[in-house]
Amino acid sequence: MPYGLYLSAAGAHAQDQRLRTLSHNLANVETPGFKPQETILQARFAELIERGEVSEGLGGADDLGGGVTIQPTQTAFDVGPIQVTGRKTDFAIHDREAFFVIQHGEEQMMTRAGEFVLDSRGYLVTQNGHQVLASDGSPIQLQSDRPFDVGPQGTLIQGNNRWSLMLAKPKQLGDLEHLGGNLFKPTKSFDLVSPQERDVVAGSLEKSSVRPTTAMMELIETSRVYEANVQMIKNQDNLMGSLVGRLLQ
């Protein structure tokens, strides 16, 4: 493959992956607690330099580089806008490193989306029906036919019963695997937030931290760069075809 064609193809592939990520972010601009993904593009050495067969800095074609490569996506954990809803079972965390803990099958997962509801059995659940856990690790179950109140720092009170929402912090934000939407899987052990450090309020909801205008501008920019790479591939292919045609005359 001609070297220029290879570079353009690598650029088009990287921009295609970035387009997919940006489109996914924009699709979740209304998803509560959603954290956008970021793509990281990195210049790479030419293949022979990467293999160690040629040294860099010799002034040859390999010093032009091997185009770009795309690294695994990373999550931006900025706190999204906090919207006051007035609903008792809506909760928002102001601490960017803290998460609610829910029961997802046999595993405990984390989320920033505090848009909770009571199901038919009185369990506090997410919009997808996953049970929200209390600070002792048990699901929160209220009597749905009786009134309840919410206290400070994420507590629910019904009669003599009192539950505090479990808030957890991973030791590093990189220990969380983004499962899509607003759900995260801890890949390592995590710490519980102490009562003195809880920063959660009821009647509010954290919205998506995607900035629509910025994301749309990035999408347009990436689309144009992708199209430029594709056009370069076409130009080089036409040039190669012309050269081959002249040789055969």
N, C-alpha and C positions, 0 to 999 in steps of 0.2 A: 504494500500500500504506500502511495506517495506520502512523504512526511507531513506536508501541509494538510492533506486530507485527513490524516490521523489526528492532528491537532484540532482541526475543526470538529471532527466527530466526537472527540473527548469533551470539547467545550459544549457541544449540543447536548450530549448525554448529561453533563453536570447541570446545565440550565433546565433540562427537562425534569430532573429530580427536584430542583428548587421550585419549579412551577407547581409540582404536585404538592409540595409541603405548603407553599403559600396558599394554594387553592383550599387545602384542608383547613388552614387557619381561618380563612375567610368564611368557610362553611360553618365554622363554630363561633362566629362573632356574637351570637345570641345565646351560647351555651354557658350557663352559670358556672363559675369557677374554672373555666377552660384556660389552660396555659399554652401559648403558642409555641410551635416548634421552630427552631432556627437551623438553617443549613450552613455548613462551613465549607467553603471552597479553598482548596490548597494547591499551589503550584507544585508540580512534581518534576523530578529529573527525567531525562530521557531513559529509555529502558536499559540501554547498555551501561549507563552510569549506575542505575539502580542495581544492576547485576554485579557491578564491580569489574566489568570487562574493559571499561574505558574510564579514565580519570577525568574529572571535571576541570575546566579551565584550560583545555588544550586549544581552544579556538575553533574546534570543528563544529559540525552540524549538531552534534549531541548537546552542545552548550546552549542551544536554543530552548532546551527543556522538553518535557513530555506533555505539555498542555496542562490541564487542571484535573484534579481528582476531587471527589466529594467525600467528606467525612461523615460519620454517623450524626444524625440530627441531635440537637440538644434542646432542652426545655428552658424557656425564660420564665422564671418563677416570680415575676413582679406581681404585686397585689393589684387586682382589677378594681374598677370603680365600685364603691359600696352604695347600693340602692336601698333606701328605707321602704319596706313593704308593709310593715304593721302586722304581718302574720306571725302568730306565736311560734310556729315551728320552722320559721326561717332564721338561720344563724349565719353570721359572717365573722371570719377570723381576720384580725388586723395584722397579725404576725405572719410574715411571708414564709416562714419556715415551718409553721404548724399546720396540721391536717386533721380532719375528722377521720375516724376509723370505722369501717363498715365490715360486715360479714359477707363475703362473696364466695358462696359455696363452702369449701373447707378452709379457705384462706381469709386472712385479714387484709383488706385493701385500704388505701387512703384516697381522700377526695377533698377538694376545697369547696365543692358545691353543697351549700347548706340548705338547699331547697327541700326540706323534709316534709313528710305527711304521715298521718296515722292510717294504717290499713284497717281492714275489717275486724282484726283481732286486737287492735289497740297498739300494735308494734309501731315504733317510729322507724320509718323506712325512707330510702331515697326514691327519686322518681322512677327508678328501675326496679323497685321492690326489694332492695337489699337492706337488711336490718342495720340500724345505727347502734353502735356499741356505747355502753356507759363506761365510766372510768375504771370500773372493776372488771371489764371485759365481757359483761353480760349484755344481751339485747335489752333495749328499753321498751317496756310494755306498760301502757297505761290502761285504765278502764275507760273505754271510749264513750260510755254513757254518763261519765262524771266530768265535771269541769276540772281544769288544771291551770296552773300559773307557771310563768317562767321567771326565774330569778336571775341575778347577775352572773356573768361569766359562764353562760351556757348550762344552766340548771333548769330542770323541770320539777314541779312540785304538785303533788296530788295527795291531799289528806296528809297522812304521816309519812308518805313515801317521797323520797327525793333522789333524783338522778342527775349526775353531772356527765355531760358529753365527754367521751374520751378524746383528748387532743394529744397528738403524737408528733414528734420531731425526728426525722432521720438524722443520723450522725452527720451525713453530708447529703445535700440535695441530689448529688450524682448517684446516690444509692436507690433512687426511685426509677422504676421502669414505666414509661408512659404507655398505657394500654389503649389509648384512644379516648376521645371525649374528655371527660374530667376525672378519669380513674387512673390511679397509680398503684403499682405493686412494689412494696419494699423488697429489695434484694438482700438486705442485711438487717440485723436487729436494729430497733429504733428505741428512742427514749420517750417516756410520757412527760407531758408538760406539767410542771409543778403548779399547785393552786395559786402561788404568788405570781406566776408568769402567764396565767391564762388571759388572753386578750380577745374575747369573743363576745358578741352582742346579739341579742334576739331581736326579731322584727326587722332584720336587715339581710341583704343578700349580696354576695360578691359576684359581680358580673364577669364576663369574659375579659381577659386583659389584652385581647387583640385590639390594636388600634386600626380601625377600618381604613382610614385615609392613607396611613403609612403603608399598610399591607397592600392596598390597591395600587399605590405608586410603585412598590417593589414588584408587584405582579406584572405591571405594564413594562417596567424596565427589564425584567427577566425575560418576558416574552419577546421583546425586541432583540435582546442579545441572542436568544435561541434562534430567532429568525435569521439574524446575521450569520451565525455559524452554519445554518442550513444552506443559506445562499452561497457561502464560501465553498461548501461541499459541492454544490451544483457547478459553480464556476470552475473549480479545479477538475471536476469530472469532465466538463465540456472541453477544457484545455487539454486534458489528457487524450480525450477522443480525437481532437483535432491533430495532435502530434502523431498519434497512431495512424490516423488517416493519411497524413503526409508521408509517413514512412512506407506505407503500403502502395503509394502511387508509383 
